[in-house]
């Protein structure tokens, strides 16, 4: 007997890059024996994960918690000290006065996006997103039985939506927009003045603006390092989704947060109570260590290191005929044009996996508009790996100046 699955699964596309990742892992396994004899191992530049690990203060905090107490459930909204520390971080870093009562700690940013989409969208609703964008974001919309409308956004607008896009494509079915600044896969941010105009366009139409800001702490240009919450001081209709995964390098701890309009806190809490009870107690207690001066200093040093890696890899890719049309101002991704070498980024990435032993991410997952033109390289790996990757690419593609 074949079990019937829900029709919403038909709208959830496979994560195509995982197929390449499996192939890269298979090749990597076969290369291990060669590496023992002096061969070259696989270099994985396809994964968006910092190579640093959690700050030292977080690890020490986790050790103290495990040694000294039980780990009971917490409130679904998260422990009060953590919500207060997050609010204080917004004040210190962004100059924003955020009531801790508006902060909902979640089971990762993914948990926050799921809560927001389930609370706000339903069958018949549309949500506007840029193409390219992180694939899971549109799938969170689809899981709420709504429709994600991808609007092509090219380099001339930093691969981001504009207020004009919102006005032009808004329909009676449109409920809001889901943006990311800085973005995965491009590492580009929405300029504050553009974000302000988008928020106004959405507000004028009675919609909601959701902004994925999980890379906001990893901004390299002061012009863009501003939260969208600055455009909604009254807490009307802007929702910020954030995470401990990227700036604080706590990917496997699965901890994030939402900053919500006050009217949404109780409904979201009700959803969280029923969907996952509460975020990890251990992760919450340990995350208090993120805001110690020592930890912030460590994260800032790491941000500087990521910027140094960006400043190495982006021009290197350009010399190799893989130009990055808009240099990333945040995150740790380079969105490179591979058309000088191949008509299909999928085929090109497969070739590099097999021949150069470098795993990259083709554009297919991030939207159809330029899926074959672009690939994503993560420069979250160590500088030595990036330098080795450039040498292999020079070997494979030929050195260009």
QUIFEN-V437258 format. One record per residue. N is the residue number from 1. OMEGA is omega as a letter, one per 20 degrees, with the letter a starting at -180 (999 if undefined). NEAR is the number of other C-alpha atoms within 10 Angstrom. D_CENTER is the distance of its C-alpha to the mean C-alpha in whole Angstrom. Layout:
n->{N	N}
omega->{OMEGA	OMEGA}
near->{NEAR	NEAR}
d_center->{D_CENTER	D_CENTER}
//
This chain:
n->{1	2	3	4	5	6	7	8	9	10	11	12	13	14	15	16	17	18	19	20	21	22	23	24	25	26	27	28	29	30	31	32	33	34	35	36	37	38	39	40	41	42	43	44	45	46	47	48	49	50	51	52	53	54	55	56	57	58	59	60	61	62	63	64	65	66	67	68	69	70	71	72	73	74	75	76	77	78	79	80	81	82	83	84	85	86	87	88	89	90	91	92	93	94	95	96	97	98	99	100	101	102	103	104	105	106	107	108	109	110	111	112	113	114	115	116	117	118	119	120	121	122	123	124	125	126	127	128	129	130	131	132	133	134	135	136	137	138	139	140	141	142	143	144	145	146	147	148	149	150	151	152	153	154	155	156	157	158	159	160	161	162	163	164	165	166	167	168	169	170	171	172	173	174	175	176	177	178	179	180	181	182	183	184	185	186	187	188	189	190	191	192	193	194	195	196	197	198	199	200	201	202	203	204	205	206	207	208	209	210	211	212	213	214	215	216	217	218	219	220	221	222	223	224	225	226	227	228	229	230	231	232	233	234	235	236	237	238	239	240	241	242	243	244	245	246	247	248	249	250	251	252	253	254	255	256	257	258	259	260	261	262	263	264	265	266	267	268	269	270	271	272	273	274	275	276	277	278	279	280	281	282	283	284	285	286	287	288	289	290	291	292	293	294	295	296	297	298	299	300	301	302	303	304	305	306	307	308	309	310	311	312	313	314	315	316	317	318	319	320	321	322	323	324	325	326	327	328	329	330	331	332	333	334	335	336	337	338	339	340	341	342	343	344	345	346	347	348	349	350	351	352	353	354	355	356	357	358	359	360	361	362	363	364	365	366	367	368	369	370	371	372	373	374	375	376	377	378	379	380	381	382	383	384	385	386	387	388	389	390	391	392	393	394	395	396	397	398	399	400	401}
omega->{r	r	r	r	a	a	a	r	r	a	r	a	r	r	a	a	r	r	r	r	r	r	r	r	r	r	r	r	a	a	a	r	r	a	r	r	r	r	a	r	r	r	a	r	a	a	r	a	r	a	a	a	a	r	a	a	r	r	r	r	r	r	r	a	a	a	a	a	r	a	a	r	r	r	r	a	a	a	a	a	a	r	r	r	r	r	r	r	r	r	a	a	a	a	a	r	a	r	r	r	r	a	r	r	a	r	a	r	r	r	r	r	r	r	a	a	r	a	a	a	r	a	a	r	r	r	a	r	r	r	k	r	a	a	a	a	r	r	r	r	a	r	r	r	r	a	r	r	r	a	a	a	a	a	a	r	r	r	a	r	r	r	r	r	a	a	a	a	r	r	r	a	a	a	a	r	r	a	r	a	i	a	r	k	a	a	r	a	r	r	a	a	r	r	r	r	r	r	a	r	a	a	a	a	r	a	a	r	r	a	r	a	a	r	a	r	a	r	a	a	a	r	a	a	a	r	r	r	r	a	a	a	a	a	a	a	r	r	r	r	a	a	r	a	a	a	a	r	a	a	a	r	r	a	r	r	r	r	a	r	a	a	a	a	a	r	r	r	a	r	a	r	a	a	a	r	r	r	r	r	r	a	r	a	r	a	r	r	r	a	r	r	r	a	r	r	r	r	r	r	r	r	r	r	r	r	r	r	r	a	r	a	a	r	r	r	r	r	a	a	r	a	r	a	r	a	a	r	r	a	a	a	r	a	a	r	a	a	r	a	a	r	a	r	r	r	a	r	r	r	a	r	a	a	r	a	r	r	r	a	r	a	a	a	a	r	a	a	a	a	a	a	a	r	r	r	r	r	r	r	a	a	a	r	r	r	r	r	r	r	r	r	r	r	a	a	a	a	r	r	999}
near->{3	4	5	6	8	7	9	13	13	10	16	16	13	12	13	15	19	13	11	20	19	11	16	24	16	11	16	23	13	13	17	15	13	13	13	10	9	9	10	17	19	22	19	25	21	24	18	20	19	23	12	14	16	26	21	14	21	24	16	12	19	19	13	13	17	13	9	8	8	10	12	9	14	15	17	22	25	23	18	16	13	22	23	16	18	23	20	19	16	15	13	11	12	14	13	17	15	21	16	17	16	20	24	27	31	30	25	25	24	21	22	26	28	23	22	24	23	19	15	18	22	17	13	11	19	23	25	23	24	27	22	29	26	20	19	17	20	26	21	23	28	25	19	20	21	26	24	22	17	19	20	18	20	17	13	9	12	20	24	28	27	20	16	13	17	21	14	9	11	20	12	8	13	24	23	26	24	22	24	27	28	30	29	26	29	33	26	28	29	26	18	17	10	15	25	17	16	23	24	17	20	22	16	10	15	12	20	20	25	23	23	28	24	24	24	23	23	25	25	18	12	8	12	19	23	23	23	23	25	17	20	16	14	12	19	17	23	26	24	25	25	27	28	24	22	23	24	26	20	24	19	13	19	19	25	26	27	28	26	25	19	15	12	18	17	13	13	21	21	15	17	24	14	10	13	13	17	20	28	22	19	18	21	25	20	23	26	19	23	28	18	15	11	14	18	17	14	18	22	16	12	19	21	15	15	23	23	13	20	26	13	16	23	23	14	23	21	16	15	20	19	22	21	23	18	19	20	26	25	28	33	31	29	30	29	26	23	23	17	11	13	14	13	20	26	22	13	19	23	22	15	18	23	15	13	22	22	25	27	26	28	28	28	22	20	29	19	14	17	19	18	21	20	28	30	27	25	26	29	26	21	14	17	10	17	22	15	14	21	19	16	18	20	17	12	14	15	12	14	11	7}
d_center->{39	36	34	33	29	28	27	24	23	24	21	19	18	18	15	17	15	17	20	20	18	21	24	22	23	26	27	26	28	31	30	31	35	35	33	35	38	36	34	30	27	24	21	18	15	13	11	8	10	12	16	17	17	17	20	23	24	22	23	27	26	25	28	30	29	30	33	34	33	32	29	30	28	26	26	23	22	22	24	26	26	22	21	24	22	19	21	23	20	19	23	23	20	20	23	22	24	22	25	23	25	22	19	18	17	15	15	11	9	10	13	13	11	14	17	16	16	19	21	21	21	24	26	27	24	22	18	17	14	14	15	12	9	7	10	10	9	13	14	14	16	18	19	20	22	21	21	17	19	17	19	19	18	19	19	22	19	16	15	14	17	20	22	24	22	22	26	27	25	25	27	29	27	24	22	19	16	13	11	7	9	8	7	5	8	10	9	11	12	14	18	19	22	20	18	21	23	20	21	24	24	23	25	28	27	27	23	20	17	13	11	7	8	6	6	10	12	11	13	16	18	19	20	16	15	16	15	16	18	20	21	22	24	26	23	24	21	18	15	13	10	9	9	11	9	8	11	13	12	13	11	14	15	13	13	12	13	14	17	19	22	25	26	23	23	26	25	22	23	26	23	21	25	26	22	22	24	22	19	21	23	23	19	20	23	22	19	22	22	19	21	24	25	25	21	20	22	21	17	19	20	17	16	19	19	15	17	20	18	17	20	22	20	19	23	24	22	24	27	27	26	23	22	19	20	18	17	13	14	11	8	10	10	13	14	18	20	23	25	28	28	27	27	24	21	21	25	24	21	24	26	24	24	27	29	27	25	22	19	17	14	16	15	17	14	12	15	19	20	19	18	21	21	18	16	13	14	12	14	13	16	19	21	24	22	21	25	26	23	25	28	28	26	29	32	30	30	32	32	32	32}
//
